[in-house]
């Protein structure tokens, strides 16, 4: 016999598995620190690439004057300034990434907790039907 509550619950669970469940299961397979650490490392790599591209674009934009003044420029001071800007940029990226991925992890864990509660409820519905 068909149990309407069980069918509704199974449909809701199947919809979750197809949509956000895949992403949440992959997030939930990590410990909190591991997941956030991995994502922050990815963000640092992305920030480094973005910074290198920005510096390259800035230099190539005005390459003519840069080449004329290269002997007059204090390259050590420019390097220090670039390093300071890089550290500030990466620090901001790290802080933002930490908060975003911490939030995503918490949301995924809450969602998975609801999913597992639905599994328990489904199991109890099967047990009731057997009796």
C-alpha positions in Angstrom: 0.0 0.0 0.0 1.2 3.5 -0.8 1.9 5.7 2.2 1.3 9.4 1.2 3.6 10.8 3.9 6.4 8.6 2.9 6.1 9.5 -0.8 6.1 13.2 0.0 9.2 12.8 2.2 11.0 10.7 -0.4 10.2 13.3 -3.1 11.5 16.1 -1.0 14.6 14.2 -0.2 15.2 13.3 -3.9 14.8 16.9 -4.8 17.4 17.9 -2.2 19.8 15.2 -3.4 19.5 16.4 -7.0 19.9 20.1 -6.3 21.9 21.3 -3.3 22.5 17.9 -1.8 25.5 17.1 -4.0 27.3 20.3 -3.0 26.4 20.0 0.7 27.6 16.3 0.9 30.9 17.3 -0.6 31.3 20.2 1.9 30.1 18.0 4.7 32.7 15.4 4.0 35.4 17.8 5.3 36.1 18.8 8.9 35.4 22.5 9.4 39.0 23.6 9.6 40.0 21.5 6.6 37.3 22.9 4.4 37.9 26.5 5.3 41.6 26.1 5.1 41.5 24.6 1.6 39.2 27.3 0.4 41.4 30.1 1.9 44.4 28.6 0.2 42.5 28.6 -3.1 41.6 32.3 -2.4 45.3 33.2 -1.7 46.3 31.6 -5.0 43.5 33.4 -6.8 44.5 36.7 -5.2 48.2 36.2 -6.2 47.2 35.5 -9.8 44.9 38.6 -9.8 47.6 40.8 -8.3 50.2 39.6 -10.8 47.8 40.3 -13.6 47.0 43.8 -12.3 50.7 44.7 -12.0 51.3 43.3 -15.5 48.5 45.4 -16.9 49.7 48.5 -15.1 53.2 48.1 -16.4 52.2 47.3 -20.0 49.7 50.1 -20.0 52.4 52.7 -19.7 55.4 50.7 -20.9 56.9 53.5 -22.9 57.4 55.9 -19.9 58.3 52.9 -17.7 61.2 52.0 -20.0 62.4 55.6 -20.3 62.4 56.1 -16.5 63.6 52.7 -15.4 67.0 53.9 -14.5 65.6 56.9 -12.6 63.1 54.8 -10.6 63.8 53.5 -7.1 63.1 49.9 -7.9 63.6 48.8 -4.3 61.0 51.3 -3.0 58.6 50.2 -5.8 59.1 46.6 -4.8 58.4 47.4 -1.1 55.2 49.3 -2.1 54.1 46.4 -4.3 54.7 43.9 -1.5 52.7 46.1 1.0 49.8 46.3 -1.4 50.0 42.6 -2.1 50.0 41.7 1.6 47.0 44.0 2.2 45.1 42.6 -0.8 45.8 39.0 0.2 44.8 39.8 3.9 41.5 41.2 2.8 41.0 38.2 0.5 41.7 35.8 3.4 39.3 37.6 5.8 36.5 37.7 3.3 37.1 34.1 2.2 37.2 32.9 5.8 33.8 34.4 6.6 32.2 33.3 3.4 33.3 29.7 3.5 32.6 29.5 7.3 29.1 30.6 6.6 28.7 28.1 3.7 30.1 25.3 5.8 27.6 26.0 8.6 24.7 26.2 6.2 25.7 22.9 4.5 26.0 21.2 7.9 22.5 22.5 9.0 21.1 21.3 5.7 22.7 17.9 6.0 21.4 17.6 9.6 17.8 18.2 8.3 18.4 15.6 5.5 19.6 13.0 8.0 16.6 13.7 10.2 14.4 13.1 7.2 16.2 9.8 6.6 15.5 8.8 10.2 11.8 9.8 9.8 11.6 7.8 6.5 13.1 4.8 8.3 10.6 5.1 11.1 7.8 5.3 8.5 9.1 2.0 7.0 9.3 0.4 10.5 5.7 1.5 11.2 4.5 0.0 8.0 6.2 -3.4 8.7 4.3 -3.7 12.0 
